[in-house]
Amino acid sequence: MPETKFDVGMTCEGCASAVKRILGKMEGVTNVETIVETKSVVVSADESVAPEAMLQKLEKWSQASGKYVKMAS
């Protein structure tokens, strides 16, 4: 199962919960791991889920929350 990593400006468990909820609703996403301390998110999903689609969902949340979001390199 492919993993996609993001750098997300999470500052608390509330942010982490929001990210998990948003990505967890996507069909094909099987696991979302958030690490507030390192501001990282690791998503496991099947091949039908494009990383760009996940990024788009996170960017929408980013605009509302004022937190940064980018794909990890």
C-alpha positions as CSV (number, residue, x, y, z in Angstrom):
1,M,0.0,0.0,0.0
2,P,1.6,3.3,-1.1
3,E,2.3,6.0,1.5
4,T,2.2,9.7,0.9
5,K,3.8,12.1,3.3
6,F,2.9,15.7,4.0
7,D,4.3,18.6,6.1
8,V,1.4,20.2,7.9
9,G,1.4,23.1,10.3
10,M,-0.4,21.3,13.1
11,T,0.0,22.9,16.5
12,C,-2.3,20.7,18.6
13,E,-4.3,17.5,18.7
14,G,-7.3,19.4,17.4
15,C,-5.4,20.1,14.2
16,A,-4.3,16.5,14.0
17,S,-7.9,15.3,14.5
18,A,-9.1,17.5,11.7
19,V,-6.5,16.3,9.3
20,K,-7.3,12.6,10.2
21,R,-11.0,13.3,9.7
22,I,-10.6,15.0,6.4
23,L,-8.3,12.4,4.8
24,G,-10.0,9.5,6.5
25,K,-13.2,10.4,4.6
26,M,-11.5,9.8,1.2
27,E,-12.4,6.5,-0.4
28,G,-9.3,4.3,-0.6
29,V,-7.5,5.9,2.4
30,T,-6.7,3.1,4.9
31,N,-4.7,4.9,7.5
32,V,-3.7,8.4,8.5
33,E,-0.9,8.9,11.0
34,T,-0.3,12.4,12.4
35,I,2.7,13.5,14.4
36,V,2.2,17.0,15.9
37,E,5.7,17.3,17.2
38,T,7.3,16.9,13.8
39,K,4.3,18.4,11.9
40,S,4.1,15.4,9.7
41,V,1.3,13.3,8.2
42,V,1.7,9.8,6.7
43,V,-1.2,8.5,4.7
44,S,-1.6,4.9,3.5
45,A,-4.0,4.5,0.6
46,D,-4.6,2.4,-2.4
47,E,-3.4,3.4,-5.9
48,S,-6.8,4.9,-6.7
49,V,-6.1,7.8,-4.4
50,A,-3.9,10.5,-6.0
51,P,-1.6,12.4,-3.7
52,E,-2.7,15.6,-5.4
53,A,-6.3,14.9,-4.4
54,M,-5.2,14.5,-0.8
55,L,-3.2,17.7,-1.0
56,Q,-6.2,19.5,-2.4
57,K,-8.3,18.5,0.6
58,L,-5.6,19.6,3.0
59,E,-5.1,22.9,1.2
60,K,-8.8,23.7,1.6
61,W,-8.4,23.0,5.4
62,S,-5.2,25.1,5.3
63,Q,-7.0,28.1,3.9
64,A,-9.7,27.9,6.6
65,S,-7.2,27.3,9.5
66,G,-4.3,29.4,8.4
67,K,-1.9,26.4,8.7
68,Y,0.6,25.5,6.1
69,V,0.4,22.3,4.0
70,K,2.9,20.8,1.5
71,M,3.9,17.5,0.2
72,A,7.0,16.2,2.0
73,S,10.1,15.6,-0.1
